[in-house]
Each structure stands twice: as C-alpha cells, then as structure tokens.
Amino acid sequence: MAASAGTLPHPILVAEIGAAHGIRGELRVKPHTADPEAIGDYGPLQDERGNRFVVKRLRPAKDMLVVVFEGITDRNAAEALTGTRLYVDRSALPAPDEDEFYHADLIGLAAVTDAGETLGEIVTVQNFGASDLLEVRRPGKGALFVPFTREVVPTVDLVARRVVVVPPPGLLDEAGAPPPDADTGA
C-alpha cells in the first residue's frame, strides 16, 4: 500500500512525531533517515492531510531528535501532533548509493525465487533489531519474512519491479511464522 501524504506525488516517510518535550512546543521525533539530523535538510515536511511542517531547530537526544517546528509554541499544540507521520517528496531526497534502496522503492515489488517461483509481493520492510526483513504477502498463505541480505536477495530489479530470493533452508517451511526476535504480544 502506498503512503498517502497530502499533495506529494511520491511521498517518502522520513519521521514520526512522538511525545511533546517540555512546555515550549518542542517535540520528540523519531527519524527514519540514514542521517537522523537530515530531516531538517529536505525542506518542509508534510503530514498525510497535507499540513506542512518547517523544522526551525533540532538536536539529537538518544535515539530520537528534539525538534522545534515553526508555529508550534506550546505543549498543547505539540501534544496534538503525537503520532503524526512526516513525509517529503522523493525528489527532495538524494539518490541512494549503489546497493542501497529506499523502503518505498521496495514496497510493491514482486518476490520470486531463483527458480522462478512467485512468492508474493513485498508489503513492508521491517527491522526488529538485527537487520532488515522484507515482509512478503503470499496469496492464501501467511506472510513470509525474507532477510534483506545480498546472499538471500541477490537481485533487486526496480525496472522489472521484482526481487530474486534465494531461500535459505527452512525459510519457505516456516512461512507465516513471525521472525524469532519479533514481539508477538504473547
């Protein structure tokens, strides 16, 4: 499913607003960029309703950023933004390096085995702490979590809209089971 971010033609999720920080409108923001502080470099950010957010100041704070957005000056206004997802248009981002991909480029690609068997469609890229996993929706079957490594996914063909998967032993036998380190709520 593609993100819907207001009026952006090709939205890319770059951050999510967490809780208010202090009483002057500062917000804790979780960045989704390789360089966390880069969210201030892409120009105005936009939420799913088309509201624009201009970064006035930011500073690192553990695994988050503390951000001041223009126009957000008190705790009440900041608290109202909790959970807001922030996007930029793809055109505002630098081209990825070779063998690097934006998650948005991978979502929607077909996943096929090296033998040509269709596995399904990539619906999201997850990371439960160890490394990226491609979540593949398999029609009539449970989700499949494919380790996104060069050994397991040697080919990413954005033009053909597919990835080639070399399934490690047991991967297809356990389709539908969550990754071993995933929080299953149990």
N, C-alpha and C positions, 0 to 999 in steps of 0.2 A: 504494500500500500504506500503510495507516495504521500509525502507530507503536504499538508495544505497550509501555506504560510502567507495569508493575506494576498497581496498583489505580486509576490515574487514569482517570476516564471519558472525558476529552477531552485527551490528553497533547499538549503543545507542547514541542518540543526547544528548550531555551534555552542549553545549553552542553555542551561536551565536555571531559573531563579529559585533559590531556596528560601530560607527564612530571612526576616529583617535582622539587621545587625545594628544595635544601638537605637538611638531615638531621632537621628537626623536624616533618615531616609536611606541609609546605606543598606545594601543587600548582599547576602552570601550567594554567590553564583558558582555553579559547577560548570566549568568549561569542557567542551568536547573537541578541543583542538590540540594538535601536537604541541604547540607552544601556548600554554594557558593564557598568557597575557595578550596574545594576538587578537583576542575578541575585540579589543579596542582599536585595532588597525583596519578593520574591514568596512568602516563606515557605519551608518545607522543599522541597528539590528531591528528585526520585525517579529511580532508575535503572530499567532495563527489568525487573528482577527484583523491584521494589517496595522496595528499600533506600532509606532516607531519608537525606538529606544536609542538614545545617543549616550555613549559612555563619556562621562565627564572626567572621572578618575577611577583608577583601580589599583589594588595592591594584593599580593599573594597572602594567603592565610591558610597554612597547612595544605590540604588537597583542594581547596576552594580559592575563590577570589572574593574580596570585598569590593563592591562596585558602587559608585555613585552615578546615577543616571540623571541627565538633565530633567528638571521638572519634578523629581521625586525628592521632597524635602522633609518629610516627617515619617515617623514609624507607621502610622495608619496607612499612608499611601504605599509604603514599602510592603506592609503585610498583605495588602490586597493583590500583590503580584506573585505571591508564593505559588510555585508550581508552573509559572509561565515558561514556555519553551521559546527560545530565541533563535532566529534564522537570519541568514544572509543569502543573497542570490549566488549561485555557483560562480558567476562571472566575477564576483568580488574576491574570490579565493585564488591563491597561486596554484599553478598546475602541480599535481603531485609528482614526486620523483619516480623514476623507473621502479617498478615492483611495489609501488605504494598506490593505494586506492582510497577514494572517499567511500564511506559506507553507502552513501546514496547511489554510487555507481554500481555497487554490487547487488543491491536490493532489486529484485525483479529478474535477475539473470537466471537462466535455466542451469541446472546442475546435472551433468551427465557423467557416467563412469568412463574410464579409459577404454572400456569395451563397447561404448556407445549406448549403454542402458540409461534411459531417462530416470533420474532420481526425483526431480521436482523443481521447485522454484525457491530461490533464496528470498526469505521474507524479512530477515533482520540479521545483524551482526551483533553477537553477544560477547561479553568478556566477563567471566565470573572470577577473574583474578589471575589466571595463569596465562592465557593468550586468547586471541580472537577465535570465535567459533562462528561458522556460517550456519544459521538455522534454515534448514531446507524443509519446506512444506511438501509432503508427499501425498498425492491424492489417494484417499482411502486408507492411509496408514498414518502412524504417528510421526511427529516431527523428527528430523534427523539433524544432529549437531556434528558438523564436519570441522575438524581442526583446520584453521586457515594458515597452513604452512606450505612452503614450496614443495615438500615431499608429498603431501596429501592433495594439494591443489596446484599442480604444476602449470596449468594454463588458465589464464583469465583473458577471455577474448571479448572486449567491450563492444567491438564492431558486430560480432556474431551474436552478442548478448548471451554468452554461456561461459561456464567454468567447467573444467575437466577435473574429476575427482578420481584419485587412485585410492580406493578404500583400504585402510589398514585392516588387518584381521579383526573380525568381530564387529566392525562398525555397522555393517548392514544387518547383523544379527540382533543388535540392540536398538534398532531404530525405534524412536518413541520414548526411550528412557532418557531422563534428564542427565546432563553431564555429571560426573561423580562429585564435583565440588559445587553444584548448583544448590541454591536454597530452595527446597521443595516445600517449605512451610510445615513440615512434619516435625 
